[in-house]
Amino acid sequence: MTNDKEKSSLTGLSEAEAQEFHKFFLQGILGFTATSLVAHVLIWVWRPWF
């Protein structure tokens, strides 16, 4: 059975699970941002907007 400290989080995740989720979440945000930046640069090269 889990102790009361682990049950007290709003998400129900333990500290280790939350840190692991955070690591993957940040990697996803970074990947999305990099992809978006590359797409914007390619579109800028194709048709500059100013």
mmJSON file of the N, C-alpha and C atoms, coordinates in Angstrom:
{"data_MODEL":{"atom_site":{
"group_PDB":["ATOM","ATOM","ATOM","ATOM","ATOM","ATOM","ATOM","ATOM","ATOM","ATOM","ATOM","ATOM","ATOM","ATOM","ATOM","ATOM","ATOM","ATOM","ATOM","ATOM","ATOM","ATOM","ATOM","ATOM","ATOM","ATOM","ATOM","ATOM","ATOM","ATOM","ATOM","ATOM","ATOM","ATOM","ATOM","ATOM","ATOM","ATOM","ATOM","ATOM","ATOM","ATOM","ATOM","ATOM","ATOM","ATOM","ATOM","ATOM","ATOM","ATOM","ATOM","ATOM","ATOM","ATOM","ATOM","ATOM","ATOM","ATOM","ATOM","ATOM","ATOM","ATOM","ATOM","ATOM","ATOM","ATOM","ATOM","ATOM","ATOM","ATOM","ATOM","ATOM","ATOM","ATOM","ATOM","ATOM","ATOM","ATOM","ATOM","ATOM","ATOM","ATOM","ATOM","ATOM","ATOM","ATOM","ATOM","ATOM","ATOM","ATOM","ATOM","ATOM","ATOM","ATOM","ATOM","ATOM","ATOM","ATOM","ATOM","ATOM","ATOM","ATOM","ATOM","ATOM","ATOM","ATOM","ATOM","ATOM","ATOM","ATOM","ATOM","ATOM","ATOM","ATOM","ATOM","ATOM","ATOM","ATOM","ATOM","ATOM","ATOM","ATOM","ATOM","ATOM","ATOM","ATOM","ATOM","ATOM","ATOM","ATOM","ATOM","ATOM","ATOM","ATOM","ATOM","ATOM","ATOM","ATOM","ATOM","ATOM","ATOM","ATOM","ATOM","ATOM","ATOM","ATOM","ATOM","ATOM","ATOM","ATOM"],
"id":[1,2,3,4,5,6,7,8,9,10,11,12,13,14,15,16,17,18,19,20,21,22,23,24,25,26,27,28,29,30,31,32,33,34,35,36,37,38,39,40,41,42,43,44,45,46,47,48,49,50,51,52,53,54,55,56,57,58,59,60,61,62,63,64,65,66,67,68,69,70,71,72,73,74,75,76,77,78,79,80,81,82,83,84,85,86,87,88,89,90,91,92,93,94,95,96,97,98,99,100,101,102,103,104,105,106,107,108,109,110,111,112,113,114,115,116,117,118,119,120,121,122,123,124,125,126,127,128,129,130,131,132,133,134,135,136,137,138,139,140,141,142,143,144,145,146,147,148,149,150],
"type_symbol":["N","C","C","N","C","C","N","C","C","N","C","C","N","C","C","N","C","C","N","C","C","N","C","C","N","C","C","N","C","C","N","C","C","N","C","C","N","C","C","N","C","C","N","C","C","N","C","C","N","C","C","N","C","C","N","C","C","N","C","C","N","C","C","N","C","C","N","C","C","N","C","C","N","C","C","N","C","C","N","C","C","N","C","C","N","C","C","N","C","C","N","C","C","N","C","C","N","C","C","N","C","C","N","C","C","N","C","C","N","C","C","N","C","C","N","C","C","N","C","C","N","C","C","N","C","C","N","C","C","N","C","C","N","C","C","N","C","C","N","C","C","N","C","C","N","C","C","N","C","C"],
"label_atom_id":["N","CA","C","N","CA","C","N","CA","C","N","CA","C","N","CA","C","N","CA","C","N","CA","C","N","CA","C","N","CA","C","N","CA","C","N","CA","C","N","CA","C","N","CA","C","N","CA","C","N","CA","C","N","CA","C","N","CA","C","N","CA","C","N","CA","C","N","CA","C","N","CA","C","N","CA","C","N","CA","C","N","CA","C","N","CA","C","N","CA","C","N","CA","C","N","CA","C","N","CA","C","N","CA","C","N","CA","C","N","CA","C","N","CA","C","N","CA","C","N","CA","C","N","CA","C","N","CA","C","N","CA","C","N","CA","C","N","CA","C","N","CA","C","N","CA","C","N","CA","C","N","CA","C","N","CA","C","N","CA","C","N","CA","C","N","CA","C","N","CA","C","N","CA","C"],
"label_alt_id":[null,null,null,null,null,null,null,null,null,null,null,null,null,null,null,null,null,null,null,null,null,null,null,null,null,null,null,null,null,null,null,null,null,null,null,null,null,null,null,null,null,null,null,null,null,null,null,null,null,null,null,null,null,null,null,null,null,null,null,null,null,null,null,null,null,null,null,null,null,null,null,null,null,null,null,null,null,null,null,null,null,null,null,null,null,null,null,null,null,null,null,null,null,null,null,null,null,null,null,null,null,null,null,null,null,null,null,null,null,null,null,null,null,null,null,null,null,null,null,null,null,null,null,null,null,null,null,null,null,null,null,null,null,null,null,null,null,null,null,null,null,null,null,null,null,null,null,null,null,null],
"label_comp_id":["MET","MET","MET","THR","THR","THR","ASN","ASN","ASN","ASP","ASP","ASP","LYS","LYS","LYS","GLU","GLU","GLU","LYS","LYS","LYS","SER","SER","SER","SER","SER","SER","LEU","LEU","LEU","THR","THR","THR","GLY","GLY","GLY","LEU","LEU","LEU","SER","SER","SER","GLU","GLU","GLU","ALA","ALA","ALA","GLU","GLU","GLU","ALA","ALA","ALA","GLN","GLN","GLN","GLU","GLU","GLU","PHE","PHE","PHE","HIS","HIS","HIS","LYS","LYS","LYS","PHE","PHE","PHE","PHE","PHE","PHE","LEU","LEU","LEU","GLN","GLN","GLN","GLY","GLY","GLY","ILE","ILE","ILE","LEU","LEU","LEU","GLY","GLY","GLY","PHE","PHE","PHE","THR","THR","THR","ALA","ALA","ALA","THR","THR","THR","SER","SER","SER","LEU","LEU","LEU","VAL","VAL","VAL","ALA","ALA","ALA","HIS","HIS","HIS","VAL","VAL","VAL","LEU","LEU","LEU","ILE","ILE","ILE","TRP","TRP","TRP","VAL","VAL","VAL","TRP","TRP","TRP","ARG","ARG","ARG","PRO","PRO","PRO","TRP","TRP","TRP","PHE","PHE","PHE"],
"label_asym_id":["A","A","A","A","A","A","A","A","A","A","A","A","A","A","A","A","A","A","A","A","A","A","A","A","A","A","A","A","A","A","A","A","A","A","A","A","A","A","A","A","A","A","A","A","A","A","A","A","A","A","A","A","A","A","A","A","A","A","A","A","A","A","A","A","A","A","A","A","A","A","A","A","A","A","A","A","A","A","A","A","A","A","A","A","A","A","A","A","A","A","A","A","A","A","A","A","A","A","A","A","A","A","A","A","A","A","A","A","A","A","A","A","A","A","A","A","A","A","A","A","A","A","A","A","A","A","A","A","A","A","A","A","A","A","A","A","A","A","A","A","A","A","A","A","A","A","A","A","A","A"],
"label_entity_id":["1","1","1","1","1","1","1","1","1","1","1","1","1","1","1","1","1","1","1","1","1","1","1","1","1","1","1","1","1","1","1","1","1","1","1","1","1","1","1","1","1","1","1","1","1","1","1","1","1","1","1","1","1","1","1","1","1","1","1","1","1","1","1","1","1","1","1","1","1","1","1","1","1","1","1","1","1","1","1","1","1","1","1","1","1","1","1","1","1","1","1","1","1","1","1","1","1","1","1","1","1","1","1","1","1","1","1","1","1","1","1","1","1","1","1","1","1","1","1","1","1","1","1","1","1","1","1","1","1","1","1","1","1","1","1","1","1","1","1","1","1","1","1","1","1","1","1","1","1","1"],
"label_seq_id":[1,1,1,2,2,2,3,3,3,4,4,4,5,5,5,6,6,6,7,7,7,8,8,8,9,9,9,10,10,10,11,11,11,12,12,12,13,13,13,14,14,14,15,15,15,16,16,16,17,17,17,18,18,18,19,19,19,20,20,20,21,21,21,22,22,22,23,23,23,24,24,24,25,25,25,26,26,26,27,27,27,28,28,28,29,29,29,30,30,30,31,31,31,32,32,32,33,33,33,34,34,34,35,35,35,36,36,36,37,37,37,38,38,38,39,39,39,40,40,40,41,41,41,42,42,42,43,43,43,44,44,44,45,45,45,46,46,46,47,47,47,48,48,48,49,49,49,50,50,50],
"pdbx_PDB_ins_code":[null,null,null,null,null,null,null,null,null,null,null,null,null,null,null,null,null,null,null,null,null,null,null,null,null,null,null,null,null,null,null,null,null,null,null,null,null,null,null,null,null,null,null,null,null,null,null,null,null,null,null,null,null,null,null,null,null,null,null,null,null,null,null,null,null,null,null,null,null,null,null,null,null,null,null,null,null,null,null,null,null,null,null,null,null,null,null,null,null,null,null,null,null,null,null,null,null,null,null,null,null,null,null,null,null,null,null,null,null,null,null,null,null,null,null,null,null,null,null,null,null,null,null,null,null,null,null,null,null,null,null,null,null,null,null,null,null,null,null,null,null,null,null,null,null,null,null,null,null,null],
"Cartn_x":[0.843,0.0,0.882,0.456,1.241,1.017,1.994,1.841,1.056,0.708,-0.13,0.562,1.894,2.613,2.402,2.453,2.286,0.85,-0.105,-1.506,-1.905,-1.107,-1.509,-1.343,-0.712,-0.563,-1.884,-2.073,-3.314,-3.442,-2.327,-2.358,-2.396,-2.015,-1.941,-0.628,0.303,1.611,2.565,3.471,4.529,5.551,6.472,7.509,8.322,8.709,9.51,8.713,7.438,6.602,6.413,6.23,6.059,7.319,8.472,9.729,9.932,9.589,9.723,8.766,7.534,6.564,7.067,7.587,8.092,9.224,10.11,11.232,10.711,9.756,9.215,8.373,7.672,6.877,7.782,8.885,9.818,10.452,10.756,11.308,10.297,9.023,7.978,7.835,7.852,7.762,8.949,10.153,11.346,11.277,10.829,10.692,9.677,8.547,7.522,8.049,8.751,9.291,10.327,11.196,12.213,11.572,10.576,9.877,9.177,8.539,7.854,8.838,9.969,10.975,11.487,11.775,12.245,11.173,9.916,8.829,8.702,8.806,8.709,9.865,11.053,12.215,12.031,11.574,11.369,10.301,9.229,8.189,8.702,9.504,10.104,10.985,11.77,12.624,11.758,10.654,9.767,9.001,8.366,7.58,7.718,8.677,8.84,7.56,7.211,5.948,6.112,7.308,7.483,8.784],
"Cartn_y":[-1.187,0.0,1.242,2.287,3.515,4.324,5.152,5.977,7.25,8.024,9.211,10.316,10.393,11.422,11.245,9.998,9.738,9.986,9.778,9.978,11.445,12.3,13.686,14.544,14.038,14.852,14.93,16.026,16.224,15.252,14.858,13.983,12.506,12.175,10.779,10.123,10.913,10.372,10.474,9.513,9.609,10.636,10.992,11.972,11.488,10.217,9.663,9.651,9.279,9.265,10.678,11.637,13.023,13.553,13.223,13.676,13.039,11.756,11.077,11.695,11.944,12.583,13.962,14.72,16.063,16.014,15.033,14.892,14.647,13.734,13.44,14.596,15.289,16.448,17.532,17.82,18.834,18.427,17.136,16.67,16.862,16.617,16.815,18.277,19.158,20.597,21.057,20.586,20.953,20.449,19.217,18.659,19.426,19.769,20.536,21.91,22.571,23.9,23.852,22.857,22.726,22.474,21.604,21.316,22.558,23.287,24.519,25.547,25.693,26.652,26.299,25.036,24.591,24.86,24.562,24.794,26.278,27.134,28.565,29.075,28.583,28.992,28.532,27.308,26.812,27.611,27.957,28.765,30.171,30.714,32.047,32.037,30.973,30.865,30.765,30.053,29.858,31.129,31.77,32.985,33.904,34.82,35.759,36.574,36.803,37.491,38.972,39.518,40.98,41.364],
"Cartn_z":[0.0,0.0,0.0,-0.696,-0.74,0.524,0.846,2.043,1.729,2.754,2.588,1.797,1.866,1.109,-0.391,-0.858,-2.286,-2.726,-1.859,-2.213,-2.197,-1.605,-1.429,-2.683,-3.74,-4.944,-5.698,-6.401,-7.154,-8.316,-8.896,-10.066,-9.706,-8.496,-8.103,-8.481,-9.025,-9.396,-8.219,-8.15,-7.15,-7.62,-6.757,-7.111,-8.311,-8.307,-9.408,-10.712,-10.645,-11.843,-12.385,-11.498,-11.924,-12.599,-12.063,-12.671,-14.035,-14.16,-15.44,-16.473,-16.063,-16.956,-17.39,-16.45,-16.743,-17.762,-17.614,-18.548,-19.967,-20.131,-21.452,-21.987,-21.104,-21.516,-22.081,-21.393,-21.885,-23.203,-23.36,-24.634,-25.758,-25.473,-26.466,-26.852,-25.847,-26.12,-26.955,-26.596,-27.34,-28.783,-28.97,-30.317,-31.154,-30.545,-31.244,-31.637,-30.719,-30.979,-32.1,-32.068,-33.113,-34.476,-34.514,-35.768,-36.294,-35.395,-35.774,-36.319,-35.669,-36.114,-37.509,-37.739,-39.059,-40.112,-39.792,-40.743,-41.075,-40.082,-40.33,-41.19,-40.937,-41.747,-43.196,-43.385,-44.748,-45.481,-44.794,-45.423,-45.709,-44.803,-45.026,-46.281,-46.475,-47.662,-48.909,-48.815,-49.964,-50.303,-49.28,-49.488,-48.287,-48.326,-47.202,-46.992,-45.745,-45.459,-45.181,-45.304,-45.278,-45.903],
"occupancy":[1.0,1.0,1.0,1.0,1.0,1.0,1.0,1.0,1.0,1.0,1.0,1.0,1.0,1.0,1.0,1.0,1.0,1.0,1.0,1.0,1.0,1.0,1.0,1.0,1.0,1.0,1.0,1.0,1.0,1.0,1.0,1.0,1.0,1.0,1.0,1.0,1.0,1.0,1.0,1.0,1.0,1.0,1.0,1.0,1.0,1.0,1.0,1.0,1.0,1.0,1.0,1.0,1.0,1.0,1.0,1.0,1.0,1.0,1.0,1.0,1.0,1.0,1.0,1.0,1.0,1.0,1.0,1.0,1.0,1.0,1.0,1.0,1.0,1.0,1.0,1.0,1.0,1.0,1.0,1.0,1.0,1.0,1.0,1.0,1.0,1.0,1.0,1.0,1.0,1.0,1.0,1.0,1.0,1.0,1.0,1.0,1.0,1.0,1.0,1.0,1.0,1.0,1.0,1.0,1.0,1.0,1.0,1.0,1.0,1.0,1.0,1.0,1.0,1.0,1.0,1.0,1.0,1.0,1.0,1.0,1.0,1.0,1.0,1.0,1.0,1.0,1.0,1.0,1.0,1.0,1.0,1.0,1.0,1.0,1.0,1.0,1.0,1.0,1.0,1.0,1.0,1.0,1.0,1.0,1.0,1.0,1.0,1.0,1.0,1.0],
"B_iso_or_equiv":[0.0,0.0,0.0,0.0,0.0,0.0,0.0,0.0,0.0,0.0,0.0,0.0,0.0,0.0,0.0,0.0,0.0,0.0,0.0,0.0,0.0,0.0,0.0,0.0,0.0,0.0,0.0,0.0,0.0,0.0,0.0,0.0,0.0,0.0,0.0,0.0,0.0,0.0,0.0,0.0,0.0,0.0,0.0,0.0,0.0,0.0,0.0,0.0,0.0,0.0,0.0,0.0,0.0,0.0,0.0,0.0,0.0,0.0,0.0,0.0,0.0,0.0,0.0,0.0,0.0,0.0,0.0,0.0,0.0,0.0,0.0,0.0,0.0,0.0,0.0,0.0,0.0,0.0,0.0,0.0,0.0,0.0,0.0,0.0,0.0,0.0,0.0,0.0,0.0,0.0,0.0,0.0,0.0,0.0,0.0,0.0,0.0,0.0,0.0,0.0,0.0,0.0,0.0,0.0,0.0,0.0,0.0,0.0,0.0,0.0,0.0,0.0,0.0,0.0,0.0,0.0,0.0,0.0,0.0,0.0,0.0,0.0,0.0,0.0,0.0,0.0,0.0,0.0,0.0,0.0,0.0,0.0,0.0,0.0,0.0,0.0,0.0,0.0,0.0,0.0,0.0,0.0,0.0,0.0,0.0,0.0,0.0,0.0,0.0,0.0],
"pdbx_formal_charge":[null,null,null,null,null,null,null,null,null,null,null,null,null,null,null,null,null,null,null,null,null,null,null,null,null,null,null,null,null,null,null,null,null,null,null,null,null,null,null,null,null,null,null,null,null,null,null,null,null,null,null,null,null,null,null,null,null,null,null,null,null,null,null,null,null,null,null,null,null,null,null,null,null,null,null,null,null,null,null,null,null,null,null,null,null,null,null,null,null,null,null,null,null,null,null,null,null,null,null,null,null,null,null,null,null,null,null,null,null,null,null,null,null,null,null,null,null,null,null,null,null,null,null,null,null,null,null,null,null,null,null,null,null,null,null,null,null,null,null,null,null,null,null,null,null,null,null,null,null,null],
"auth_seq_id":[1,1,1,2,2,2,3,3,3,4,4,4,5,5,5,6,6,6,7,7,7,8,8,8,9,9,9,10,10,10,11,11,11,12,12,12,13,13,13,14,14,14,15,15,15,16,16,16,17,17,17,18,18,18,19,19,19,20,20,20,21,21,21,22,22,22,23,23,23,24,24,24,25,25,25,26,26,26,27,27,27,28,28,28,29,29,29,30,30,30,31,31,31,32,32,32,33,33,33,34,34,34,35,35,35,36,36,36,37,37,37,38,38,38,39,39,39,40,40,40,41,41,41,42,42,42,43,43,43,44,44,44,45,45,45,46,46,46,47,47,47,48,48,48,49,49,49,50,50,50],
"auth_comp_id":["MET","MET","MET","THR","THR","THR","ASN","ASN","ASN","ASP","ASP","ASP","LYS","LYS","LYS","GLU","GLU","GLU","LYS","LYS","LYS","SER","SER","SER","SER","SER","SER","LEU","LEU","LEU","THR","THR","THR","GLY","GLY","GLY","LEU","LEU","LEU","SER","SER","SER","GLU","GLU","GLU","ALA","ALA","ALA","GLU","GLU","GLU","ALA","ALA","ALA","GLN","GLN","GLN","GLU","GLU","GLU","PHE","PHE","PHE","HIS","HIS","HIS","LYS","LYS","LYS","PHE","PHE","PHE","PHE","PHE","PHE","LEU","LEU","LEU","GLN","GLN","GLN","GLY","GLY","GLY","ILE","ILE","ILE","LEU","LEU","LEU","GLY","GLY","GLY","PHE","PHE","PHE","THR","THR","THR","ALA","ALA","ALA","THR","THR","THR","SER","SER","SER","LEU","LEU","LEU","VAL","VAL","VAL","ALA","ALA","ALA","HIS","HIS","HIS","VAL","VAL","VAL","LEU","LEU","LEU","ILE","ILE","ILE","TRP","TRP","TRP","VAL","VAL","VAL","TRP","TRP","TRP","ARG","ARG","ARG","PRO","PRO","PRO","TRP","TRP","TRP","PHE","PHE","PHE"],
"auth_asym_id":["A","A","A","A","A","A","A","A","A","A","A","A","A","A","A","A","A","A","A","A","A","A","A","A","A","A","A","A","A","A","A","A","A","A","A","A","A","A","A","A","A","A","A","A","A","A","A","A","A","A","A","A","A","A","A","A","A","A","A","A","A","A","A","A","A","A","A","A","A","A","A","A","A","A","A","A","A","A","A","A","A","A","A","A","A","A","A","A","A","A","A","A","A","A","A","A","A","A","A","A","A","A","A","A","A","A","A","A","A","A","A","A","A","A","A","A","A","A","A","A","A","A","A","A","A","A","A","A","A","A","A","A","A","A","A","A","A","A","A","A","A","A","A","A","A","A","A","A","A","A"],
"auth_atom_id":["N","CA","C","N","CA","C","N","CA","C","N","CA","C","N","CA","C","N","CA","C","N","CA","C","N","CA","C","N","CA","C","N","CA","C","N","CA","C","N","CA","C","N","CA","C","N","CA","C","N","CA","C","N","CA","C","N","CA","C","N","CA","C","N","CA","C","N","CA","C","N","CA","C","N","CA","C","N","CA","C","N","CA","C","N","CA","C","N","CA","C","N","CA","C","N","CA","C","N","CA","C","N","CA","C","N","CA","C","N","CA","C","N","CA","C","N","CA","C","N","CA","C","N","CA","C","N","CA","C","N","CA","C","N","CA","C","N","CA","C","N","CA","C","N","CA","C","N","CA","C","N","CA","C","N","CA","C","N","CA","C","N","CA","C","N","CA","C","N","CA","C","N","CA","C"],
"pdbx_PDB_model_num":[1,1,1,1,1,1,1,1,1,1,1,1,1,1,1,1,1,1,1,1,1,1,1,1,1,1,1,1,1,1,1,1,1,1,1,1,1,1,1,1,1,1,1,1,1,1,1,1,1,1,1,1,1,1,1,1,1,1,1,1,1,1,1,1,1,1,1,1,1,1,1,1,1,1,1,1,1,1,1,1,1,1,1,1,1,1,1,1,1,1,1,1,1,1,1,1,1,1,1,1,1,1,1,1,1,1,1,1,1,1,1,1,1,1,1,1,1,1,1,1,1,1,1,1,1,1,1,1,1,1,1,1,1,1,1,1,1,1,1,1,1,1,1,1,1,1,1,1,1,1]
}}}
